[in-house]
Amino acid sequence: MPNDIHIATWEELQRELFRDSWDDKLNRYRSPYVFRGLWNKGYNLKTSLMRIGGDFPKLEPHLLRNFRKYSRGSTEVGESIWNWLAVAQHHGLPTRLMDWTYSPYVALHFATADLSNFHEDGVIWCVNYVKSTEHLPKKLQTVIKKEGSNVFTPEVLEPVATSLSSLSEFQEKPFVLFMEPPSLDERIVHQYALFSMMSTPEAMLCEWLTEHPDLYFRLIIPAKLKWEIRDKLDQANITERVLFPGLSGISAWLKRHYTTT
C-alpha cells in the first residue's frame, strides 16, 4: 500500500509511532493518532459484523435487539443505543464497531501477542483521529466542537443520533467517527481503548482511508523483529497480565514468558 512504512529496527519503530506528536498549541507532546495492531500485514479493517457474511447489514439491528433483550438484568447500561453497542462489542457480539487504542504500545502488543504467528509480518494501522473530524457531517462537527473534544461518547452522540440508521441520514457519503466506550471493566481502561464506527454497516474503514490518504499510515513489522519487540514490551510491562486482568491474562503472559524460541 502507498502509505506503508517498512520498519527495520526498534529505534525506527519508536520514531514512527510517535511522529507528529508535538502540539504547538499545548506546548506538549500529544499524538493525534490512534492505533490498531494486527499480526498479519495482509489483514484489512473488516468489522466483526462483516465477517459473519450473508446480508449482514440487515442482520445488524436483529443482533443488537436480541442482545438487549436477553442481556437485561445482566448489566446496567441505560437505554442509549450507543452504550448497548459498546457493551455488545466488548462481549463479542458482531458489530460495526472496531477496536482501537490511544497507546502505540498496546497496539504493538496485539501485533506480537501470538507466538504461533511470528513467521508473518505484522502491521500497525495509525489513523489521525483528530483530523478525521474534518470529514464529519456539519451537525456532528458542531456537536463535537462544542464539547471541546475530538471523539464522541455515548452521552454526546445520543442527543443528535438516537439510532444506527440515523447516522447514514446526516450525509450520503460514508464517514467515520471515533467513540470512547464507558469504562465497563478494567480491560477497557488498561487498554486505553476506543472504537471507530462507520456511518453505514457496509462501509469499510480501510476503503474510506484510501480516499483520505493524509489521515493514515501503516507500519509494517517484519517477522524477524517481532521477538525483539515482544521482549521489550514484556520488560515494559505491556503484557496480558496488565491488559487482561485476571487468571487468563496471567496464564497467557506466563506461557509466553517461559516459551523458548
MODAQUI-V223536 format. One record per backbone hydrogen bond with DSSP energy under -0.5 kcal/mol. NH is the residue of the N-H (numbers start at 0). CO is the residue of the C=O. If there is no record, write none. Layout:
BEGIN
{{NH:CO} {NH:CO}}
END
This chain:
BEGIN
{{3:0} {4:217} {6:4} {6:219} {12:8} {13:9} {14:10} {15:11} {16:12} {17:13} {18:15} {20:17} {22:27} {23:21} {26:22} {27:22} {29:20} {29:27} {33:126} {34:100} {35:124} {37:122} {40:120} {42:39} {45:43} {47:96} {48:94} {50:46} {51:48} {52:49} {55:53} {57:54} {58:54} {59:55} {60:56} {61:57} {62:58} {63:59} {64:60} {65:61} {66:62} {67:63} {68:64} {69:65} {70:66} {71:67} {72:74} {73:70} {74:70} {76:74} {83:79} {84:80} {85:81} {86:82} {87:83} {88:84} {89:85} {90:86} {91:88} {92:87} {97:195} {99:193} {100:34} {101:191} {103:101} {106:102} {107:103} {108:104} {109:105} {110:106} {111:107} {111:108} {112:108} {114:112} {116:113} {117:114} {119:116} {121:220} {122:37} {123:218} {124:35} {124:122} {125:216} {126:33} {127:214} {128:31} {128:126} {129:31} {131:127} {132:128} {132:129} {133:130} {134:131} {135:132} {139:136} {140:136} {141:137} {142:138} {143:139} {144:140} {145:141} {146:142} {147:143} {147:144} {148:143} {151:177} {153:179} {156:152} {157:153} {158:154} {159:156} {160:156} {166:162} {166:163} {167:163} {167:164} {168:165} {169:166} {176:196} {178:194} {179:151} {183:181} {188:184} {189:185} {190:186} {191:188} {192:187} {193:99} {194:178} {195:97} {196:176} {197:95} {198:174} {202:199} {204:44} {207:203} {208:204} {209:205} {210:206} {210:207} {211:208} {214:211} {215:212} {216:125} {217:2} {218:123} {219:4} {219:217} {220:121} {220:218} {221:6} {221:219} {224:221} {225:221} {225:222} {228:224} {229:225} {230:226} {231:227} {232:228} {233:229} {234:230} {235:231} {236:233} {237:232} {238:236} {241:238} {242:238} {243:239} {244:241} {248:243} {249:245} {250:246} {251:247} {252:248} {253:249} {254:250} {255:251} {256:252} {257:253} {258:255}}
END
